[in-house]
Amino acid sequence: MQATAYTFDAGTGRGSVLLDDGTPMEFGADAFRAGGLRLLRPGQRVRIELEGGDDGDGPRRITRVTLHTF
């Protein structure tokens, strides 16, 4: 799934993205590290991987954040 980086704290590795429908979602340092990134700037297009959701596995959460490339 694609999203846009909204916030990022380089000190903690935590941040948030905006989904294409405008919904904000936060991610933790573990999701940032899983993507192999060093830095993220607000406005960058990213690809996110999610787990959980409507099937009873708990709330949706971001498990990986990587840069979106064409």
PyMOL Python script that loads the backbone (N, CA, C, O; Angstrom):
from pymol import cmd

cmd.read_pdbstr("""\
ATOM      1  N   MET A   1       0.840  -1.161   0.000  1.00  0.00           N
ATOM      2  CA  MET A   1       0.000   0.000   0.000  1.00  0.00           C
ATOM      3  C   MET A   1       0.895   1.238   0.000  1.00  0.00           C
ATOM      4  O   MET A   1       1.967   1.239   0.606  1.00  0.00           O
ATOM      5  N   GLN A   2       0.457   2.268  -0.670  1.00  0.00           N
ATOM      6  CA  GLN A   2       1.219   3.506  -0.722  1.00  0.00           C
ATOM      7  C   GLN A   2       0.654   4.532   0.248  1.00  0.00           C
ATOM      8  O   GLN A   2      -0.530   4.507   0.584  1.00  0.00           O
ATOM      9  N   ALA A   3       1.521   5.433   0.692  1.00  0.00           N
ATOM     10  CA  ALA A   3       1.131   6.501   1.601  1.00  0.00           C
ATOM     11  C   ALA A   3       2.120   7.652   1.432  1.00  0.00           C
ATOM     12  O   ALA A   3       3.061   7.567   0.643  1.00  0.00           O
ATOM     13  N   THR A   4       1.893   8.720   2.179  1.00  0.00           N
ATOM     14  CA  THR A   4       2.788   9.875   2.177  1.00  0.00           C
ATOM     15  C   THR A   4       3.313  10.081   3.588  1.00  0.00           C
ATOM     16  O   THR A   4       2.538  10.113   4.544  1.00  0.00           O
ATOM     17  N   ALA A   5       4.637  10.223   3.723  1.00  0.00           N
ATOM     18  CA  ALA A   5       5.224  10.486   5.037  1.00  0.00           C
ATOM     19  C   ALA A   5       4.669  11.797   5.567  1.00  0.00           C
ATOM     20  O   ALA A   5       4.608  12.793   4.846  1.00  0.00           O
ATOM     21  N   TYR A   6       4.266  11.789   6.826  1.00  0.00           N
ATOM     22  CA  TYR A   6       3.670  12.973   7.429  1.00  0.00           C
ATOM     23  C   TYR A   6       4.574  13.543   8.518  1.00  0.00           C
ATOM     24  O   TYR A   6       4.888  14.734   8.511  1.00  0.00           O
ATOM     25  N   THR A   7       4.988  12.698   9.442  1.00  0.00           N
ATOM     26  CA  THR A   7       5.921  13.125  10.487  1.00  0.00           C
ATOM     27  C   THR A   7       7.004  12.075  10.632  1.00  0.00           C
ATOM     28  O   THR A   7       6.798  10.908  10.296  1.00  0.00           O
ATOM     29  N   PHE A   8       8.155  12.489  11.132  1.00  0.00           N
ATOM     30  CA  PHE A   8       9.228  11.545  11.415  1.00  0.00           C
ATOM     31  C   PHE A   8      10.170  12.152  12.435  1.00  0.00           C
ATOM     32  O   PHE A   8      10.582  13.304  12.296  1.00  0.00           O
ATOM     33  N   ASP A   9      10.514  11.388  13.456  1.00  0.00           N
ATOM     34  CA  ASP A   9      11.473  11.793  14.477  1.00  0.00           C
ATOM     35  C   ASP A   9      12.714  10.930  14.310  1.00  0.00           C
ATOM     36  O   ASP A   9      12.698   9.744  14.641  1.00  0.00           O
ATOM     37  N   ALA A  10      13.783  11.516  13.801  1.00  0.00           N
ATOM     38  CA  ALA A  10      15.014  10.768  13.543  1.00  0.00           C
ATOM     39  C   ALA A  10      15.628  10.213  14.826  1.00  0.00           C
ATOM     40  O   ALA A  10      16.328   9.202  14.786  1.00  0.00           O
ATOM     41  N   GLY A  11      15.379  10.853  15.944  1.00  0.00           N
ATOM     42  CA  GLY A  11      15.926  10.386  17.211  1.00  0.00           C
ATOM     43  C   GLY A  11      15.309   9.090  17.692  1.00  0.00           C
ATOM     44  O   GLY A  11      15.996   8.250  18.275  1.00  0.00           O
ATOM     45  N   THR A  12      14.023   8.920  17.455  1.00  0.00           N
ATOM     46  CA  THR A  12      13.328   7.714  17.922  1.00  0.00           C
ATOM     47  C   THR A  12      13.026   6.722  16.806  1.00  0.00           C
ATOM     48  O   THR A  12      12.794   5.544  17.077  1.00  0.00           O
ATOM     49  N   GLY A  13      13.025   7.180  15.552  1.00  0.00           N
ATOM     50  CA  GLY A  13      12.664   6.316  14.428  1.00  0.00           C
ATOM     51  C   GLY A  13      11.159   6.138  14.278  1.00  0.00           C
ATOM     52  O   GLY A  13      10.709   5.311  13.485  1.00  0.00           O
ATOM     53  N   ARG A  14      10.384   6.901  15.026  1.00  0.00           N
ATOM     54  CA  ARG A  14       8.925   6.817  14.964  1.00  0.00           C
ATOM     55  C   ARG A  14       8.374   7.932  14.090  1.00  0.00           C
ATOM     56  O   ARG A  14       9.006   8.974  13.912  1.00  0.00           O
ATOM     57  N   GLY A  15       7.182   7.694  13.546  1.00  0.00           N
ATOM     58  CA  GLY A  15       6.569   8.732  12.730  1.00  0.00           C
ATOM     59  C   GLY A  15       5.158   8.368  12.349  1.00  0.00           C
ATOM     60  O   GLY A  15       4.535   7.495  12.954  1.00  0.00           O
ATOM     61  N   SER A  16       4.663   9.051  11.335  1.00  0.00           N
ATOM     62  CA  SER A  16       3.316   8.776  10.854  1.00  0.00           C
ATOM     63  C   SER A  16       3.253   9.005   9.352  1.00  0.00           C
ATOM     64  O   SER A  16       4.080   9.707   8.771  1.00  0.00           O
ATOM     65  N   VAL A  17       2.258   8.398   8.752  1.00  0.00           N
ATOM     66  CA  VAL A  17       1.996   8.565   7.321  1.00  0.00           C
ATOM     67  C   VAL A  17       0.538   8.945   7.147  1.00  0.00           C
ATOM     68  O   VAL A  17      -0.281   8.755   8.046  1.00  0.00           O
ATOM     69  N   LEU A  18       0.227   9.482   5.980  1.00  0.00           N
ATOM     70  CA  LEU A  18      -1.161   9.712   5.581  1.00  0.00           C
ATOM     71  C   LEU A  18      -1.471   8.738   4.456  1.00  0.00           C
ATOM     72  O   LEU A  18      -0.797   8.733   3.426  1.00  0.00           O
ATOM     73  N   LEU A  19      -2.493   7.915   4.655  1.00  0.00           N
ATOM     74  CA  LEU A  19      -2.940   7.037   3.581  1.00  0.00           C
ATOM     75  C   LEU A  19      -3.540   7.897   2.479  1.00  0.00           C
ATOM     76  O   LEU A  19      -3.832   9.072   2.704  1.00  0.00           O
ATOM     77  N   ASP A  20      -3.724   7.342   1.317  1.00  0.00           N
ATOM     78  CA  ASP A  20      -4.226   8.118   0.190  1.00  0.00           C
ATOM     79  C   ASP A  20      -5.632   8.663   0.418  1.00  0.00           C
ATOM     80  O   ASP A  20      -6.040   9.613  -0.251  1.00  0.00           O
ATOM     81  N   ASP A  21      -6.375   8.079   1.349  1.00  0.00           N
ATOM     82  CA  ASP A  21      -7.705   8.616   1.663  1.00  0.00           C
ATOM     83  C   ASP A  21      -7.650   9.671   2.767  1.00  0.00           C
ATOM     84  O   ASP A  21      -8.690  10.155   3.213  1.00  0.00           O
ATOM     85  N   GLY A  22      -6.432  10.033   3.214  1.00  0.00           N
ATOM     86  CA  GLY A  22      -6.248  11.062   4.230  1.00  0.00           C
ATOM     87  C   GLY A  22      -6.175  10.542   5.654  1.00  0.00           C
ATOM     88  O   GLY A  22      -5.982  11.326   6.584  1.00  0.00           O
ATOM     89  N   THR A  23      -6.324   9.242   5.847  1.00  0.00           N
ATOM     90  CA  THR A  23      -6.278   8.646   7.177  1.00  0.00           C
ATOM     91  C   THR A  23      -4.841   8.628   7.695  1.00  0.00           C
ATOM     92  O   THR A  23      -3.952   8.114   7.015  1.00  0.00           O
ATOM     93  N   PRO A  24      -4.599   9.179   8.883  1.00  0.00           N
ATOM     94  CA  PRO A  24      -3.247   9.102   9.454  1.00  0.00           C
ATOM     95  C   PRO A  24      -3.015   7.754  10.133  1.00  0.00           C
ATOM     96  O   PRO A  24      -3.931   7.190  10.732  1.00  0.00           O
ATOM     97  N   MET A  25      -1.800   7.247  10.039  1.00  0.00           N
ATOM     98  CA  MET A  25      -1.396   6.024  10.737  1.00  0.00           C
ATOM     99  C   MET A  25       0.005   6.233  11.276  1.00  0.00           C
ATOM    100  O   MET A  25       0.876   6.756  10.581  1.00  0.00           O
ATOM    101  N   GLU A  26       0.217   5.829  12.497  1.00  0.00           N
ATOM    102  CA  GLU A  26       1.546   5.932  13.106  1.00  0.00           C
ATOM    103  C   GLU A  26       2.328   4.649  12.876  1.00  0.00           C
ATOM    104  O   GLU A  26       1.755   3.572  12.708  1.00  0.00           O
ATOM    105  N   PHE A  27       3.655   4.786  12.873  1.00  0.00           N
ATOM    106  CA  PHE A  27       4.525   3.610  12.815  1.00  0.00           C
ATOM    107  C   PHE A  27       5.601   3.747  13.875  1.00  0.00           C
ATOM    108  O   PHE A  27       5.987   4.851  14.258  1.00  0.00           O
ATOM    109  N   GLY A  28       6.074   2.609  14.338  1.00  0.00           N
ATOM    110  CA  GLY A  28       7.116   2.580  15.354  1.00  0.00           C
ATOM    111  C   GLY A  28       8.491   2.401  14.744  1.00  0.00           C
ATOM    112  O   GLY A  28       8.635   2.207  13.537  1.00  0.00           O
ATOM    113  N   ALA A  29       9.493   2.470  15.594  1.00  0.00           N
ATOM    114  CA  ALA A  29      10.875   2.334  15.151  1.00  0.00           C
ATOM    115  C   ALA A  29      11.132   0.979  14.508  1.00  0.00           C
ATOM    116  O   ALA A  29      11.944   0.876  13.589  1.00  0.00           O
ATOM    117  N   ASP A  30      10.449  -0.063  14.979  1.00  0.00           N
ATOM    118  CA  ASP A  30      10.651  -1.392  14.400  1.00  0.00           C
ATOM    119  C   ASP A  30      10.230  -1.431  12.937  1.00  0.00           C
ATOM    120  O   ASP A  30      10.902  -2.068  12.125  1.00  0.00           O
ATOM    121  N   ALA A  31       9.132  -0.765  12.579  1.00  0.00           N
ATOM    122  CA  ALA A  31       8.685  -0.713  11.187  1.00  0.00           C
ATOM    123  C   ALA A  31       9.649   0.110  10.333  1.00  0.00           C
ATOM    124  O   ALA A  31       9.892  -0.222   9.173  1.00  0.00           O
ATOM    125  N   PHE A  32      10.192   1.173  10.900  1.00  0.00           N
ATOM    126  CA  PHE A  32      11.155   1.996  10.168  1.00  0.00           C
ATOM    127  C   PHE A  32      12.439   1.207   9.915  1.00  0.00           C
ATOM    128  O   PHE A  32      12.951   1.204   8.796  1.00  0.00           O
ATOM    129  N   ARG A  33      12.963   0.539  10.944  1.00  0.00           N
ATOM    130  CA  ARG A  33      14.187  -0.263  10.783  1.00  0.00           C
ATOM    131  C   ARG A  33      13.989  -1.403   9.788  1.00  0.00           C
ATOM    132  O   ARG A  33      14.901  -1.726   9.027  1.00  0.00           O
ATOM    133  N   ALA A  34      12.804  -2.012   9.789  1.00  0.00           N
ATOM    134  CA  ALA A  34      12.528  -3.131   8.882  1.00  0.00           C
ATOM    135  C   ALA A  34      12.641  -2.716   7.417  1.00  0.00           C
ATOM    136  O   ALA A  34      12.938  -3.548   6.560  1.00  0.00           O
ATOM    137  N   GLY A  35      12.410  -1.448   7.125  1.00  0.00           N
ATOM    138  CA  GLY A  35      12.493  -0.963   5.753  1.00  0.00           C
ATOM    139  C   GLY A  35      13.896  -0.603   5.302  1.00  0.00           C
ATOM    140  O   GLY A  35      14.115  -0.344   4.118  1.00  0.00           O
ATOM    141  N   GLY A  36      14.857  -0.582   6.228  1.00  0.00           N
ATOM    142  CA  GLY A  36      16.240  -0.290   5.866  1.00  0.00           C
ATOM    143  C   GLY A  36      16.519   1.166   5.541  1.00  0.00           C
ATOM    144  O   GLY A  36      17.539   1.474   4.925  1.00  0.00           O
ATOM    145  N   LEU A  37      15.643   2.059   5.939  1.00  0.00           N
ATOM    146  CA  LEU A  37      15.845   3.481   5.652  1.00  0.00           C
ATOM    147  C   LEU A  37      16.733   4.131   6.706  1.00  0.00           C
ATOM    148  O   LEU A  37      16.869   3.622   7.818  1.00  0.00           O
ATOM    149  N   ARG A  38      17.330   5.257   6.346  1.00  0.00           N
ATOM    150  CA  ARG A  38      18.114   6.055   7.293  1.00  0.00           C
ATOM    151  C   ARG A  38      17.370   7.301   7.730  1.00  0.00           C
ATOM    152  O   ARG A  38      17.523   7.754   8.865  1.00  0.00           O
ATOM    153  N   LEU A  39      16.569   7.856   6.840  1.00  0.00           N
ATOM    154  CA  LEU A  39      15.896   9.124   7.088  1.00  0.00           C
ATOM    155  C   LEU A  39      14.609   9.148   6.280  1.00  0.00           C
ATOM    156  O   LEU A  39      14.492   8.474   5.256  1.00  0.00           O
ATOM    157  N   LEU A  40      13.657   9.919   6.744  1.00  0.00           N
ATOM    158  CA  LEU A  40      12.392  10.072   6.042  1.00  0.00           C
ATOM    159  C   LEU A  40      11.967  11.525   6.169  1.00  0.00           C
ATOM    160  O   LEU A  40      11.962  12.083   7.267  1.00  0.00           O
ATOM    161  N   ARG A  41      11.610  12.138   5.048  1.00  0.00           N
ATOM    162  CA  ARG A  41      11.167  13.532   5.054  1.00  0.00           C
ATOM    163  C   ARG A  41       9.670  13.605   4.821  1.00  0.00           C
ATOM    164  O   ARG A  41       9.137  12.860   3.999  1.00  0.00           O
ATOM    165  N   PRO A  42       8.983  14.490   5.529  1.00  0.00           N
ATOM    166  CA  PRO A  42       7.557  14.675   5.271  1.00  0.00           C
ATOM    167  C   PRO A  42       7.318  14.998   3.800  1.00  0.00           C
ATOM    168  O   PRO A  42       8.047  15.786   3.198  1.00  0.00           O
ATOM    169  N   GLY A  43       6.300  14.385   3.241  1.00  0.00           N
ATOM    170  CA  GLY A  43       5.961  14.583   1.836  1.00  0.00           C
ATOM    171  C   GLY A  43       6.483  13.492   0.923  1.00  0.00           C
ATOM    172  O   GLY A  43       6.026  13.374  -0.214  1.00  0.00           O
ATOM    173  N   GLN A  44       7.437  12.684   1.394  1.00  0.00           N
ATOM    174  CA  GLN A  44       7.945  11.603   0.558  1.00  0.00           C
ATOM    175  C   GLN A  44       6.886  10.519   0.411  1.00  0.00           C
ATOM    176  O   GLN A  44       6.155  10.212   1.353  1.00  0.00           O
ATOM    177  N   ARG A  45       6.816   9.943  -0.796  1.00  0.00           N
ATOM    178  CA  ARG A  45       5.914   8.820  -1.016  1.00  0.00           C
ATOM    179  C   ARG A  45       6.597   7.563  -0.493  1.00  0.00           C
ATOM    180  O   ARG A  45       7.777   7.326  -0.752  1.00  0.00           O
ATOM    181  N   VAL A  46       5.846   6.773   0.238  1.00  0.00           N
ATOM    182  CA  VAL A  46       6.372   5.551   0.820  1.00  0.00           C
ATOM    183  C   VAL A  46       5.437   4.389   0.509  1.00  0.00           C
ATOM    184  O   VAL A  46       4.270   4.568   0.161  1.00  0.00           O
ATOM    185  N   ARG A  47       5.988   3.213   0.645  1.00  0.00           N
ATOM    186  CA  ARG A  47       5.205   1.982   0.558  1.00  0.00           C
ATOM    187  C   ARG A  47       5.186   1.406   1.962  1.00  0.00           C
ATOM    188  O   ARG A  47       6.227   1.319   2.614  1.00  0.00           O
ATOM    189  N   ILE A  48       4.011   1.012   2.431  1.00  0.00           N
ATOM    190  CA  ILE A  48       3.896   0.447   3.767  1.00  0.00           C
ATOM    191  C   ILE A  48       3.324  -0.962   3.689  1.00  0.00           C
ATOM    192  O   ILE A  48       2.543  -1.287   2.794  1.00  0.00           O
ATOM    193  N   GLU A  49       3.728  -1.784   4.641  1.00  0.00           N
ATOM    194  CA  GLU A  49       3.153  -3.111   4.795  1.00  0.00           C
ATOM    195  C   GLU A  49       2.404  -3.112   6.116  1.00  0.00           C
ATOM    196  O   GLU A  49       2.875  -2.573   7.117  1.00  0.00           O
ATOM    197  N   LEU A  50       1.224  -3.729   6.099  1.00  0.00           N
ATOM    198  CA  LEU A  50       0.349  -3.737   7.269  1.00  0.00           C
ATOM    199  C   LEU A  50       0.107  -5.157   7.742  1.00  0.00           C
ATOM    200  O   LEU A  50       0.239  -6.119   6.984  1.00  0.00           O
ATOM    201  N   GLU A  51      -0.254  -5.266   9.025  1.00  0.00           N
ATOM    202  CA  GLU A  51      -0.743  -6.541   9.542  1.00  0.00           C
ATOM    203  C   GLU A  51      -1.917  -6.241  10.465  1.00  0.00           C
ATOM    204  O   GLU A  51      -2.059  -5.126  10.965  1.00  0.00           O
ATOM    205  N   GLY A  52      -2.744  -7.237  10.680  1.00  0.00           N
ATOM    206  CA  GLY A  52      -3.935  -7.047  11.499  1.00  0.00           C
ATOM    207  C   GLY A  52      -5.044  -6.442  10.681  1.00  0.00           C
ATOM    208  O   GLY A  52      -4.913  -6.258   9.471  1.00  0.00           O
ATOM    209  N   GLY A  53      -6.136  -6.135  11.347  1.00  0.00           N
ATOM    210  CA  GLY A  53      -7.236  -5.491  10.652  1.00  0.00           C
ATOM    211  C   GLY A  53      -8.556  -6.158  10.885  1.00  0.00           C
ATOM    212  O   GLY A  53      -8.844  -6.615  11.991  1.00  0.00           O
ATOM    213  N   ASP A  54      -9.363  -6.219   9.853  1.00  0.00           N
ATOM    214  CA  ASP A  54     -10.751  -6.642   9.963  1.00  0.00           C
ATOM    215  C   ASP A  54     -10.948  -8.122  10.271  1.00  0.00           C
ATOM    216  O   ASP A  54     -12.054  -8.518  10.641  1.00  0.00           O
ATOM    217  N   ASP A  55      -9.928  -8.944  10.133  1.00  0.00           N
ATOM    218  CA  ASP A  55     -10.122 -10.392  10.318  1.00  0.00           C
ATOM    219  C   ASP A  55      -9.956 -10.850  11.770  1.00  0.00           C
ATOM    220  O   ASP A  55      -9.810 -12.045  12.022  1.00  0.00           O
ATOM    221  N   GLY A  56      -9.978  -9.924  12.717  1.00  0.00           N
ATOM    222  CA  GLY A  56      -9.898 -10.301  14.125  1.00  0.00           C
ATOM    223  C   GLY A  56      -8.501 -10.407  14.681  1.00  0.00           C
ATOM    224  O   GLY A  56      -8.329 -10.834  15.823  1.00  0.00           O
ATOM    225  N   ASP A  57      -7.493 -10.030  13.910  1.00  0.00           N
ATOM    226  CA  ASP A  57      -6.096 -10.097  14.357  1.00  0.00           C
ATOM    227  C   ASP A  57      -5.655  -8.831  15.078  1.00  0.00           C
ATOM    228  O   ASP A  57      -4.460  -8.537  15.113  1.00  0.00           O
ATOM    229  N   GLY A  58      -6.565  -8.089  15.642  1.00  0.00           N
ATOM    230  CA  GLY A  58      -6.212  -6.842  16.307  1.00  0.00           C
ATOM    231  C   GLY A  58      -6.239  -5.682  15.341  1.00  0.00           C
ATOM    232  O   GLY A  58      -6.569  -5.849  14.167  1.00  0.00           O
ATOM    233  N   PRO A  59      -5.892  -4.507  15.832  1.00  0.00           N
ATOM    234  CA  PRO A  59      -5.918  -3.318  14.974  1.00  0.00           C
ATOM    235  C   PRO A  59      -4.831  -3.381  13.898  1.00  0.00           C
ATOM    236  O   PRO A  59      -3.802  -4.035  14.064  1.00  0.00           O
ATOM    237  N   ARG A  60      -5.092  -2.682  12.791  1.00  0.00           N
ATOM    238  CA  ARG A  60      -4.070  -2.599  11.732  1.00  0.00           C
ATOM    239  C   ARG A  60      -2.859  -1.876  12.266  1.00  0.00           C
ATOM    240  O   ARG A  60      -2.984  -0.891  12.993  1.00  0.00           O
ATOM    241  N   ARG A  61      -1.673  -2.366  11.903  1.00  0.00           N
ATOM    242  CA  ARG A  61      -0.451  -1.657  12.263  1.00  0.00           C
ATOM    243  C   ARG A  61       0.546  -1.789  11.129  1.00  0.00           C
ATOM    244  O   ARG A  61       0.543  -2.769  10.384  1.00  0.00           O
ATOM    245  N   ILE A  62       1.400  -0.781  11.015  1.00  0.00           N
ATOM    246  CA  ILE A  62       2.428  -0.761   9.977  1.00  0.00           C
ATOM    247  C   ILE A  62       3.607  -1.598  10.451  1.00  0.00           C
ATOM    248  O   ILE A  62       4.110  -1.408  11.558  1.00  0.00           O
ATOM    249  N   THR A  63       4.045  -2.528   9.603  1.00  0.00           N
ATOM    250  CA  THR A  63       5.168  -3.390   9.953  1.00  0.00           C
ATOM    251  C   THR A  63       6.442  -3.054   9.185  1.00  0.00           C
ATOM    252  O   THR A  63       7.530  -3.467   9.585  1.00  0.00           O
ATOM    253  N   ARG A  64       6.319  -2.305   8.081  1.00  0.00           N
ATOM    254  CA  ARG A  64       7.498  -1.935   7.284  1.00  0.00           C
ATOM    255  C   ARG A  64       7.207  -0.673   6.498  1.00  0.00           C
ATOM    256  O   ARG A  64       6.122  -0.510   5.941  1.00  0.00           O
ATOM    257  N   VAL A  65       8.193   0.227   6.457  1.00  0.00           N
ATOM    258  CA  VAL A  65       8.102   1.459   5.679  1.00  0.00           C
ATOM    259  C   VAL A  65       9.295   1.499   4.741  1.00  0.00           C
ATOM    260  O   VAL A  65      10.441   1.446   5.188  1.00  0.00           O
ATOM    261  N   THR A  66       9.033   1.593   3.437  1.00  0.00           N
ATOM    262  CA  THR A  66      10.103   1.718   2.455  1.00  0.00           C
ATOM    263  C   THR A  66       9.761   2.863   1.511  1.00  0.00           C
ATOM    264  O   THR A  66       8.611   3.297   1.446  1.00  0.00           O
ATOM    265  N   LEU A  67      10.757   3.352   0.784  1.00  0.00           N
ATOM    266  CA  LEU A  67      10.496   4.403  -0.190  1.00  0.00           C
ATOM    267  C   LEU A  67       9.776   3.826  -1.379  1.00  0.00           C
ATOM    268  O   LEU A  67      10.056   2.709  -1.813  1.00  0.00           O
ATOM    269  N   HIS A  68       8.844   4.596  -1.905  1.00  0.00           N
ATOM    270  CA  HIS A  68       8.126   4.194  -3.114  1.00  0.00           C
ATOM    271  C   HIS A  68       8.969   4.603  -4.308  1.00  0.00           C
ATOM    272  O   HIS A  68       9.342   5.768  -4.441  1.00  0.00           O
ATOM    273  N   THR A  69       9.270   3.652  -5.172  1.00  0.00           N
ATOM    274  CA  THR A  69      10.016   3.949  -6.393  1.00  0.00           C
ATOM    275  C   THR A  69       9.162   3.567  -7.595  1.00  0.00           C
ATOM    276  O   THR A  69       8.332   2.660  -7.524  1.00  0.00           O
ATOM    277  N   PHE A  70       9.378   4.265  -8.682  1.00  0.00           N
ATOM    278  CA  PHE A  70       8.576   4.024  -9.888  1.00  0.00           C
ATOM    279  C   PHE A  70       9.219   2.987 -10.752  1.00  0.00           C
ATOM    280  O   PHE A  70       8.689   2.651 -11.811  1.00  0.00           O
TER     281      PHE A  70
END
""", "prot")
cmd.dss("prot")
cmd.show_as("cartoon", "prot")
cmd.util.cbc("prot")
cmd.orient("prot")
